[in-house]
Amino acid sequence: MNKIDGYLRFYKHMELCYRAYKSSPLGREYDLVKEQEAQLIKNLSNTEDIDIYQAIYHYLVWNGYFSAENKFLGASKDIIELTSERAIAIACGNGCCRNFACHFKKLMNLIEEDSALILVGTKYKGKREVGTSIKGLQEEVDETRLEPPKGLMSLFFPNHVEVLDLKNSKIPKLLDPFNFGIHTVTEEQTLLIKRQMIDFGTGLLFDFEMNSEDRDNIINYGNNLEKEFSKRKLNALPLEQRTKIYQQAIDLCKENIELLEQYQTEMNPIYQHIKEEAKIYQRKGF
């Protein structure tokens, strides 16, 4: 079994859990919240530019605007997240790269109808467990089918998750919303070092909202894409340019501080409710 076949088994396994979550009151409530978050980013931006969107997103998350109690603490050993909805960790005030990537991708899909984003893994370190356990789910879900598939516990898994923007197919962008990173992937032939390899199967582990075309492309072409991209060159956007973009995002947020304060006042009780519900769903194994 190759790596992507292993990821696919996990994806099919989690689809059942994901469907139960999406039809739940929490799933519906958080979907509405993400629509509000996407609209806020769009309202704050003065241009249709994914780099500016990412900068605004990074600023808002790390300053607690998308979290309960208006606090975001970053990665935590007591992280509140759902395997079927990694993005929800942000609303709970904690999260790491996988939560940022899933959340940011969803918001960009809501902002840009023609977005072409997929989740990818980067920076390999070695083998890592990717299995899960499912405890109590809704009665209509057949729990006997939700046992973690065998063979998933020793996949060669990347330790970082980013978002690949394929809108410009000639020069894709690799975006890191957790660290506000921006790379272009040029066709210049080179050999990426191991820690820069791009894992095209990662979406099958985290993104249960991907459309069927993207999923089929990963299944059918993922291994070939990895080989192709391993020969391309990653060019980081210079720090000076990233700093300029980020400062622009800060200025836009400060210019609209009343809008942000109003958003915080109206949304914080909702984020509080989502956090409390997410704790319950986490205990149930969602």
Solvent accessible surface area in square Angstrom, and as a share of the most:
residue,aa,sasa,rsa
1,M,132,0.59
2,N,73,0.37
3,K,40,0.17
4,I,2,0.01
5,D,60,0.31
6,G,0,0.00
7,Y,0,0.00
8,L,27,0.14
9,R,98,0.36
10,F,4,0.02
11,Y,4,0.01
12,K,120,0.51
13,H,11,0.05
14,M,0,0.00
15,E,42,0.19
16,L,26,0.13
17,C,0,0.00
18,Y,26,0.10
19,R,138,0.51
20,A,5,0.04
21,Y,0,0.00
22,K,51,0.22
23,S,63,0.41
24,S,0,0.00
25,P,90,0.57
26,L,2,0.01
27,G,0,0.00
28,R,131,0.48
29,E,42,0.19
30,Y,1,0.00
31,D,34,0.18
32,L,111,0.55
33,V,4,0.02
34,K,2,0.01
35,E,87,0.39
36,Q,95,0.42
37,E,1,0.00
38,A,5,0.04
39,Q,92,0.41
40,L,6,0.03
41,I,0,0.00
42,K,92,0.39
43,N,82,0.42
44,L,3,0.01
45,S,17,0.11
46,N,100,0.51
47,T,59,0.34
48,E,151,0.68
49,D,52,0.27
50,I,16,0.08
51,D,13,0.07
52,I,6,0.03
53,Y,4,0.02
54,Q,0,0.00
55,A,0,0.00
56,I,0,0.00
57,Y,0,0.00
58,H,28,0.13
59,Y,36,0.14
60,L,0,0.00
61,V,0,0.00
62,W,90,0.32
63,N,71,0.36
64,G,0,0.00
65,Y,23,0.09
66,F,0,0.00
67,S,0,0.00
68,A,4,0.03
69,E,80,0.36
70,N,59,0.30
71,K,125,0.53
72,F,18,0.08
73,L,141,0.70
74,G,3,0.03
75,A,69,0.53
76,S,46,0.30
77,K,195,0.82
78,D,105,0.54
79,I,32,0.16
80,I,18,0.09
81,E,18,0.08
82,L,1,0.00
83,T,22,0.13
84,S,3,0.02
85,E,17,0.07
86,R,35,0.13
87,A,1,0.01
88,I,0,0.00
89,A,0,0.00
90,I,0,0.00
91,A,0,0.00
92,C,6,0.03
93,G,7,0.07
94,N,11,0.06
95,G,0,0.00
96,C,24,0.14
97,C,15,0.09
98,R,43,0.16
99,N,0,0.00
100,F,0,0.00
101,A,0,0.00
102,C,17,0.10
103,H,0,0.00
104,F,0,0.00
105,K,15,0.06
106,K,47,0.20
107,L,0,0.00
108,M,0,0.00
109,N,56,0.29
110,L,68,0.34
111,I,17,0.09
112,E,27,0.12
113,E,179,0.80
114,D,101,0.52
115,S,28,0.18
116,A,38,0.30
117,L,7,0.03
118,I,18,0.09
119,L,2,0.01
120,V,0,0.00
121,G,0,0.00
122,T,3,0.02
123,K,71,0.30
124,Y,18,0.07
125,K,149,0.63
126,G,20,0.20
127,K,151,0.64
128,R,103,0.38
129,E,121,0.54
130,V,19,0.11
131,G,25,0.24
132,T,28,0.16
133,S,70,0.45
134,I,28,0.14
135,K,123,0.52
136,G,33,0.31
137,L,17,0.08
138,Q,54,0.24
139,E,174,0.78
140,E,134,0.60
141,V,20,0.12
142,D,68,0.35
143,E,78,0.35
144,T,111,0.64
145,R,154,0.56
146,L,2,0.01
147,E,120,0.54
148,P,46,0.29
149,P,23,0.15
150,K,171,0.73
151,G,43,0.41
152,L,0,0.00
153,M,92,0.41
154,S,66,0.43
155,L,17,0.08
156,F,81,0.34
157,F,6,0.03
158,P,0,0.00
159,N,52,0.27
160,H,18,0.08
161,V,5,0.03
162,E,9,0.04
163,V,0,0.00
164,L,0,0.00
165,D,15,0.08
166,L,55,0.28
167,K,99,0.42
168,N,84,0.43
169,S,82,0.53
170,K,148,0.63
171,I,81,0.41
172,P,1,0.01
173,K,55,0.23
174,L,4,0.02
175,L,0,0.00
176,D,10,0.05
177,P,1,0.01
178,F,45,0.19
179,N,79,0.41
180,F,12,0.05
181,G,11,0.11
182,I,3,0.01
183,H,51,0.23
184,T,36,0.21
185,V,0,0.00
186,T,27,0.16
187,E,103,0.46
188,E,99,0.45
189,Q,130,0.58
190,T,57,0.33
191,L,138,0.69
192,L,12,0.06
193,I,111,0.57
194,K,132,0.56
195,R,109,0.40
196,Q,63,0.28
197,M,53,0.23
198,I,4,0.02
199,D,0,0.00
200,F,1,0.01
201,G,0,0.00
202,T,0,0.00
203,G,1,0.01
204,L,0,0.00
205,L,4,0.02
206,F,18,0.08
207,D,14,0.07
208,F,14,0.06
209,E,66,0.30
210,M,21,0.09
211,N,88,0.45
212,S,68,0.44
213,E,119,0.54
214,D,38,0.20
215,R,64,0.23
216,D,64,0.33
217,N,57,0.29
218,I,5,0.03
219,I,52,0.26
220,N,98,0.50
221,Y,119,0.45
222,G,0,0.00
223,N,54,0.28
224,N,93,0.48
225,L,51,0.25
226,E,27,0.12
227,K,135,0.57
228,E,75,0.34
229,F,8,0.03
230,S,12,0.08
231,K,110,0.47
232,R,24,0.09
233,K,72,0.31
234,L,24,0.12
235,N,50,0.26
236,A,59,0.46
237,L,37,0.18
238,P,70,0.44
239,L,122,0.61
240,E,146,0.65
241,Q,91,0.41
242,R,60,0.22
243,T,77,0.45
244,K,153,0.65
245,I,30,0.15
246,Y,50,0.19
247,Q,89,0.39
248,Q,66,0.29
249,A,0,0.00
250,I,31,0.16
251,D,59,0.31
252,L,16,0.08
253,C,1,0.01
254,K,127,0.54
255,E,130,0.58
256,N,48,0.24
257,I,74,0.37
258,E,140,0.63
259,L,62,0.31
260,L,1,0.01
261,E,93,0.42
262,Q,104,0.46
263,Y,18,0.07
264,Q,37,0.17
265,T,104,0.60
266,E,103,0.46
267,M,15,0.07
268,N,32,0.17
269,P,83,0.52
270,I,61,0.31
271,Y,2,0.01
272,Q,59,0.26
273,H,91,0.41
274,I,0,0.00
275,K,35,0.15
276,E,89,0.40
277,E,48,0.21
278,A,0,0.00
279,K,65,0.28
280,I,66,0.33
281,Y,24,0.09
282,Q,65,0.29
283,R,154,0.56
284,K,96,0.41
285,G,11,0.10
286,F,7,0.03
